[in-house]
Amino acid sequence: MTEAALRRWLLAQPHPVTYAEAAAAMGLTPPGIIAQVTALLEQTMRQDAAAGRPFLAARVVSRETGLPGRGFFDLAMALGRFDGSDPAAFHASECARLASAPESHTSAP
């Protein structure tokens, strides 16, 4: 699955999905399926940051925590969008932004 296909699939999901669900939808097989998912999600984050869009990658979460993995927050910090102070609040904010303007992602490359 390409980054664009992942983006379309995530936009079609009515609720957050787990990394395992994303990997299955992408048809990924071991080894390293989570790393493969993460690499594509990071591509979406870079594109979203450049376009001023909310991070679509916020829709992919850990089954255990209900939050994206640490890499999501690390990259958000590197991209200048997260100050590191409250991951749960930042995630909730990104999800709210996605819910209020999902159409902003439909014109993505």
C-alpha positions as CSV (number, residue, x, y, z in Angstrom):
1,M,0.0,0.0,0.0
2,T,1.3,3.4,-0.9
3,E,1.1,6.5,1.4
4,A,-1.8,7.8,-0.8
5,A,-3.7,4.5,-0.4
6,L,-3.1,4.5,3.3
7,R,-4.4,8.1,3.5
8,R,-7.6,7.2,1.6
9,W,-8.1,4.1,3.8
10,L,-7.6,6.1,7.0
11,L,-10.1,8.8,5.8
12,A,-12.7,6.1,5.2
13,Q,-12.4,4.7,8.8
14,P,-15.2,5.9,11.1
15,H,-13.0,5.6,14.2
16,P,-9.3,5.3,15.2
17,V,-7.6,2.1,14.2
18,T,-4.8,0.1,15.8
19,Y,-1.4,-0.3,14.2
20,A,-2.2,-4.0,13.7
21,E,-5.5,-3.1,11.9
22,A,-3.6,-0.7,9.7
23,A,-0.9,-3.3,8.9
24,A,-3.6,-5.9,8.0
25,A,-5.4,-3.4,5.7
26,M,-2.1,-2.7,4.1
27,G,-1.5,-6.4,3.5
28,L,1.8,-6.3,5.4
29,T,3.5,-9.5,6.6
30,P,6.3,-10.0,9.2
31,P,8.9,-9.2,9.9
32,G,8.7,-5.6,10.9
33,I,5.0,-4.8,10.1
34,I,4.7,-2.1,12.7
35,A,7.9,-0.4,11.4
36,Q,6.4,-0.5,7.9
37,V,3.2,1.1,9.1
38,T,5.2,3.7,11.0
39,A,7.3,4.6,7.9
40,L,4.1,5.3,5.9
41,L,2.5,7.2,8.7
42,E,5.6,9.4,9.0
43,Q,5.3,10.2,5.3
44,T,1.7,11.4,5.9
45,M,2.8,13.5,8.9
46,R,5.5,15.2,6.9
47,Q,3.0,16.0,4.1
48,D,0.4,17.1,6.5
49,A,2.8,19.4,8.3
50,A,4.0,21.0,5.1
51,A,0.3,21.6,4.0
52,G,-0.8,22.9,7.5
53,R,-3.2,20.0,7.9
54,P,-3.9,18.0,11.1
55,F,-2.0,14.8,11.3
56,L,-4.0,12.0,9.8
57,A,-1.6,9.6,11.5
58,A,-3.4,10.5,14.7
59,R,-6.1,8.0,13.7
60,V,-3.7,5.1,14.3
61,V,-3.3,4.2,17.9
62,S,-1.9,1.5,20.2
63,R,-4.4,-1.0,21.4
64,E,-2.9,-0.7,24.9
65,T,-2.9,3.1,25.3
66,G,-5.4,4.4,22.8
67,L,-2.7,6.9,21.7
68,P,-0.2,6.8,18.8
69,G,3.2,5.4,19.5
70,R,6.1,7.5,20.8
71,G,7.4,8.0,17.2
72,F,4.3,10.0,16.4
73,F,5.0,12.5,19.1
74,D,8.7,12.6,18.5
75,L,8.1,13.5,14.8
76,A,5.4,16.0,15.7
77,M,8.0,17.7,17.9
78,A,10.6,17.6,15.2
79,L,8.1,19.1,12.8
80,G,7.4,21.9,15.2
81,R,3.8,21.0,16.0
82,F,4.1,19.5,19.5
83,D,5.9,20.9,22.5
84,G,6.1,17.6,24.4
85,S,4.1,18.7,27.4
86,D,0.9,16.6,27.1
87,P,0.7,13.8,24.5
88,A,-2.9,12.9,25.3
89,A,-4.1,16.5,24.9
90,F,-2.1,16.9,21.7
91,H,-3.6,13.7,20.3
92,A,-7.1,14.8,21.3
93,S,-6.5,18.2,19.6
94,E,-5.3,16.5,16.3
95,C,-8.3,14.2,16.4
96,A,-10.7,17.1,16.9
97,R,-9.1,19.0,14.0
98,L,-9.4,15.9,11.8
99,A,-13.1,15.6,12.7
100,S,-13.8,19.2,12.0
101,A,-12.1,19.3,8.6
102,P,-11.6,15.8,7.1
103,E,-12.1,17.2,3.6
104,S,-8.7,19.0,4.0
105,H,-7.1,15.6,3.4
106,T,-9.0,14.7,0.2
107,S,-6.8,16.8,-2.0
108,A,-3.6,15.3,-0.6
109,P,-1.1,13.8,-3.1
